[in-house]
């Protein structure tokens, strides 16, 4: 039930991405950037200094810098440490007790950590919408697009963008700013998202649209 050790793999190139079924583009006036679960507890599964970790963090930092400059709201999802069995629910059966109540393990790397003006939501389930204020926050700010970066692509990232689709929120998965247990899982998540509920894009493509 512990997190697996992730063998290094290269992030997908633009020519390796699946075809999108829709042609949505990100409008900074409509978008929210969700930094999904970038806590040391989850990132400890990756080899330090290697791909996909370094590329994912670098690209996330690039998007954060530009989107903050443009006034795009930034939301971070973060699990609480030391959860009770009741709080964990079925996650306990699949993943065990989760993150310890250790500030160092719950923190995000400095380059992608929350800054003043960002919103941090406590995350309870795979989807960042479940038992959080994410949908209310987006509605209150008149936002109907969600750009998602972080980990893990085939679990929380995929479930969040599928949930967004069911709420008529246009979702975007940044292929080189997410990471996963393996390249196979990463690619599967991108294919499913592009074919069913979201646009799969890249950091450079998004920065080129603004």
KOLSE-251188 format. One record per residue (C-alpha): chain; residue number from 1; residue in three letters; x, y, z. Coordinates in steps of 0.001 Angstrom, whole numbers, plus 524288, in hexadecimal, padded with zeros to 5 digits. Layout:
# residues N
  cadena  num  residuo     xx     yy     zz
       A  NUM      ALA      X      Y      Z
...
This chain:
# residues 210
  cadena  num  residuo     xx     yy     zz
       A    1      UNK  80000  80000  80000
       A    2      UNK  80BC5  80908  800B9
       A    3      UNK  80EF7  811DB  7F555
       A    4      UNK  8173F  80AD7  7EB26
       A    5      UNK  82508  80F0E  7E7EC
       A    6      UNK  82425  8157F  7DA96
       A    7      UNK  82E6C  811F9  7D091
       A    8      UNK  832F2  81DCE  7C8B6
       A    9      UNK  82C26  82033  7BBCB
       A   10      UNK  82BF7  82B63  7B1F5
       A   11      UNK  820A7  834C9  7B1A8
       A   12      UNK  8189D  833E3  7A523
       A   13      UNK  81C7D  83C6D  799BE
       A   14      UNK  8123F  8447E  79266
       A   15      UNK  81294  83AF0  78703
       A   16      UNK  80F5D  82FBC  79050
       A   17      UNK  802D6  8357C  795BF
       A   18      UNK  7F58A  82F9B  792A1
       A   19      UNK  7EC48  836A3  78980
       A   20      UNK  7E27C  83F38  79084
       A   21      UNK  7D412  83DDD  78D4E
       A   22      UNK  7D154  84C26  79047
       A   23      UNK  7D859  858BA  78CDD
       A   24      UNK  7D705  8607C  79969
       A   25      UNK  7E177  86A82  79C7E
       A   26      UNK  7E497  8706E  7A9AA
       A   27      UNK  7DFAE  87E1D  7AC44
       A   28      UNK  7E6AB  8840A  7B823
       A   29      UNK  7DA36  88B84  7BB57
       A   30      UNK  7D2C8  87EA1  7BCAF
       A   31      UNK  7DD23  8758A  7C240
       A   32      UNK  7E1BB  87069  7CF56
       A   33      UNK  7EED1  86978  7D0B3
       A   34      UNK  7EE18  85D8B  7D987
       A   35      UNK  7FAFF  858DB  7DF2B
       A   36      UNK  7F728  84B12  7E2A2
       A   37      UNK  7FD41  84451  7EE7D
       A   38      UNK  80B43  84910  7ECB5
       A   39      UNK  80F39  84519  7FA6C
       A   40      UNK  81C10  83EB7  7FE16
       A   41      UNK  814BB  832AB  802C8
       A   42      UNK  81050  82FE5  7F4E6
       A   43      UNK  81C8C  834CF  7EE23
       A   44      UNK  8250F  82BBF  7F65A
       A   45      UNK  82117  820C2  7ED26
       A   46      UNK  82976  826F8  7E26E
       A   47      UNK  83828  82697  7E13D
       A   48      UNK  83D88  833F7  7E556
       A   49      UNK  843CF  83B94  7DA61
       A   50      UNK  83E49  832F5  7CF98
       A   51      UNK  83314  832E6  7C627
       A   52      UNK  827AE  833C7  7C67B
       A   53      UNK  828D0  83AF9  7D370
       A   54      UNK  831EC  845F4  7CF6A
       A   55      UNK  82ADC  84913  7C2C7
       A   56      UNK  81D87  848AC  7C91C
       A   57      UNK  821B9  851ED  7D3FA
       A   58      UNK  828CB  85B2F  7CAAB
       A   59      UNK  81D15  85C16  7C19E
       A   60      UNK  813BD  85DF1  7CCF8
       A   61      UNK  81C33  86915  7D203
       A   62      UNK  81C0C  86F7A  7C489
       A   63      UNK  80D4A  86EE5  7C3F1
       A   64      UNK  80BE4  87401  7D1BD
       A   65      UNK  81466  87FBE  7CECC
       A   66      UNK  80D1E  8838D  7C287
       A   67      UNK  7FF63  880B0  7C762
       A   68      UNK  8018D  8883C  7D3EA
       A   69      UNK  80653  893A8  7CBAC
       A   70      UNK  7F9C3  892D5  7C3BA
       A   71      UNK  7F11E  8925B  7CFC5
       A   72      UNK  7ECD1  88446  7CE08
       A   73      UNK  7E871  87ED8  7DB3B
       A   74      UNK  7F18D  8742D  7E02A
       A   75      UNK  7EC28  86922  7E877
       A   76      UNK  7F461  85EB2  7EF1D
       A   77      UNK  7EE8A  851DF  7F381
       A   78      UNK  7F55A  84BAF  7FF22
       A   79      UNK  7F233  83FFB  80770
       A   80      UNK  7F24D  8412E  81620
       A   81      UNK  7FBF3  838F6  81DB2
       A   82      UNK  7F856  82F56  8283D
       A   83      UNK  7EA8B  82CEA  82370
       A   84      UNK  7E18F  8245C  82B72
       A   85      UNK  7DBCD  817F5  825C1
       A   86      UNK  7CECE  81F07  82464
       A   87      UNK  7D529  82A40  81D06
       A   88      UNK  7DC90  820F0  8141D
       A   89      UNK  7D086  818F8  810A4
       A   90      UNK  7D30E  80F72  80592
       A   91      UNK  7E059  8157E  80308
       A   92      UNK  7E4C6  80E08  80F0F
       A   93      UNK  7E1BF  8011D  80850
       A   94      UNK  7E8F5  804DB  7FBDC
       A   95      UNK  7F430  80D60  800B5
       A   96      UNK  7F585  80B6B  80F42
       A   97      UNK  7F609  8166B  81949
       A   98      UNK  7FB4D  820BA  80FFA
       A   99      UNK  80483  82BD0  81313
       A  100      UNK  809CC  82D17  820E3
       A  101      UNK  80737  83943  828E1
       A  102      UNK  8149E  83E9C  8255A
       A  103      UNK  815D0  84C89  82015
       A  104      UNK  8219A  848E8  817D1
       A  105      UNK  81A43  83DCC  81127
       A  106      UNK  80E1A  84623  80F20
       A  107      UNK  8154E  851C6  8095E
       A  108      UNK  816E7  854BB  7FAE7
       A  109      UNK  82415  85763  7F48C
       A  110      UNK  8276D  865CE  7F558
       A  111      UNK  82655  86825  7E6A9
       A  112      UNK  81819  863CE  7E66D
       A  113      UNK  813D9  866FB  7F451
       A  114      UNK  80801  86F65  7F76E
       A  115      UNK  80A4B  87E06  7F7A5
       A  116      UNK  8022E  88922  7FD5B
       A  117      UNK  7F5C1  88A43  7F577
       A  118      UNK  7F52D  87BC3  7F235
       A  119      UNK  7EAB8  872E9  7F7EB
       A  120      UNK  7EDF1  86605  7FEAC
       A  121      UNK  7E32D  85BDA  7FF72
       A  122      UNK  7E38E  84FBE  807ED
       A  123      UNK  7E20F  84418  7FED8
       A  124      UNK  7DA93  83818  80353
       A  125      UNK  7D7D6  82FAF  7F762
       A  126      UNK  7DD67  82D6E  7E9D1
       A  127      UNK  7D5B2  838CB  7E420
       A  128      UNK  7D980  8462F  7E920
       A  129      UNK  7CB25  84A03  7E890
       A  130      UNK  7C683  84031  7F2C7
       A  131      UNK  7C45F  84603  80056
       A  132      UNK  7CB8C  85292  7FC86
       A  133      UNK  7C7F6  86080  7F8BA
       A  134      UNK  7CDC4  85F73  7EB12
       A  135      UNK  7C0E3  85FF4  7E3AB
       A  136      UNK  7BBCE  86B26  7EC1A
       A  137      UNK  7C87C  872A4  7EA9C
       A  138      UNK  7C7EC  87170  7DBD9
       A  139      UNK  7B9AC  87553  7DB41
       A  140      UNK  7BB91  880F4  7E443
       A  141      UNK  7C6B3  885ED  7DBB9
       A  142      UNK  7BF81  88392  7CF0F
       A  143      UNK  7C93B  8793E  7CA96
       A  144      UNK  7C59D  86D92  7C228
       A  145      UNK  7D2E0  86851  7BDD8
       A  146      UNK  7DC43  86022  7C600
       A  147      UNK  7EA8F  85E1B  7C26D
       A  148      UNK  7F04A  852A6  7C9FB
       A  149      UNK  7FE75  84F93  7CD43
       A  150      UNK  80437  8465B  7D760
       A  151      UNK  80367  83813  7DB63
       A  152      UNK  7FF1D  82DB5  7D8F6
       A  153      UNK  7FA44  82E88  7CAFD
       A  154      UNK  7F230  8220C  7CA9F
       A  155      UNK  7EC4C  823B7  7D835
       A  156      UNK  7E8EE  83100  7DDE3
       A  157      UNK  7EBE5  83908  7D1C4
       A  158      UNK  7E36A  83075  7C917
       A  159      UNK  7D861  82F77  7D2EF
       A  160      UNK  7D868  83E36  7D4E2
       A  161      UNK  7D75D  8416D  7C66D
       A  162      UNK  7CCBC  8372D  7C4B5
       A  163      UNK  7C567  83D74  7D002
       A  164      UNK  7C74F  84AD3  7C9B2
       A  165      UNK  7C10F  845CF  7BD22
       A  166      UNK  7B52B  84161  7C4D1
       A  167      UNK  7B3F7  84F2E  7CA31
       A  168      UNK  7B521  85580  7BC95
       A  169      UNK  7C290  85ACF  7BFE7
       A  170      UNK  7CC58  85A4B  7B4BF
       A  171      UNK  7D86F  85322  7B997
       A  172      UNK  7E65E  85317  7B473
       A  173      UNK  7F0CC  84928  7B813
       A  174      UNK  7FEA5  84E3E  7B640
       A  175      UNK  80590  84211  7B152
       A  176      UNK  81352  8465A  7B500
       A  177      UNK  80F3B  84C2F  7C215
       A  178      UNK  80942  83FB4  7C783
       A  179      UNK  8101F  83327  7CB90
       A  180      UNK  80C54  82546  7CED8
       A  181      UNK  810A8  817E9  7D3A4
       A  182      UNK  8156D  8147A  7C5F5
       A  183      UNK  81573  81984  7B80D
       A  184      UNK  80AE6  80F77  7B4EE
       A  185      UNK  801F9  814FD  7BF78
       A  186      UNK  80549  822D2  7BB27
       A  187      UNK  801E1  81FF2  7ACF9
       A  188      UNK  7F570  818D1  7B0A0
       A  189      UNK  7F0B7  82478  7B879
       A  190      UNK  7F36E  82DC4  7AD40
       A  191      UNK  7EC67  82516  7A363
       A  192      UNK  7E075  823A6  7ABFB
       A  193      UNK  7DFC5  83214  7AF27
       A  194      UNK  7E163  83658  7A0F7
       A  195      UNK  7D71B  82CD8  79C59
       A  196      UNK  7CCF1  82EA9  7A6F7
       A  197      UNK  7CD64  83B1E  7AEED
       A  198      UNK  7D8A8  844B4  7AD05
       A  199      UNK  7E2C7  84AE8  7A43C
       A  200      UNK  7F08C  84595  7A55C
       A  201      UNK  7FAAC  8500F  7A305
       A  202      UNK  80892  85421  7A680
       A  203      UNK  80ED3  85EE4  7AE5A
       A  204      UNK  81474  86574  7A251
       A  205      UNK  80761  864F2  79B59
       A  206      UNK  80073  86B76  7A6C1
       A  207      UNK  80AC1  875E9  7A83C
       A  208      UNK  809E6  87870  799B4
       A  209      UNK  7FB4B  87B0A  79AB9
       A  210      UNK  7FC97  8866E  7A453
